Amino acid sequence: MPKPVISTEGFNRLIAKAFDESLSALGTSSKEAVYKYLEETFGLKKWEISYRTEVVEKVIEKIFGAGATPLERLIKKNLMKKLESTCIVVGLPSYLNTIATYNRLKKEKPVK
């Protein structure tokens, strides 16, 4: 059976889920603290994360410093797993630079 095609909205939901699952690796209280900081400082709600990735990236770097890189890799790894297992991507959001970004993420060394 062929994989379904995913819309931009569906892709944004996958980004939010991958982000949430990745934050779960930090523990519940840390995950909740990141979400609280995003909302209180930037007015960014959970469902908006996939629309404002540049803000999220800066916040992660600010909070975790050098520790941001492993978390960013985990987010990418979780997103790639979701994409590869669930769908064919069509019409990616422009902020992800379409197929070029997808291919770049795919080539990066996986996090173990």
C-alpha positions, 0 to 999 in steps of 0.5 A: 500500500502506498504512503499517503501524501502529506499537506503543509498542515500535516507536515507542521503537525509532524514537526510539533510532534517531533519537537514534543517527543524530543523534549520528553527526553529531558523529562516532564518538568524540563519539557514543561519549562521550555514550553512555558518559556516559549509562551511567556517570553515570545507568546508562542503556543505549542501549536505554533512551534512549527510556524516559528522554528527560527524563534524555537531554535534561538530559544533552545540555543539560549537555554541549552547553550552547547547542549542545544546541538544534541537536542536539535539532532534528536528533533531532526531524527524524530522528524525524519522517522515520522516522515519516512514512516508515515508519508510522502511529503508534498509542498513543504513550507517555504521556511524549510527550503523544500526538498533541499532541507529534507535531503540535508536532514536525511544525510546528517549523522543520526543520533544514537 
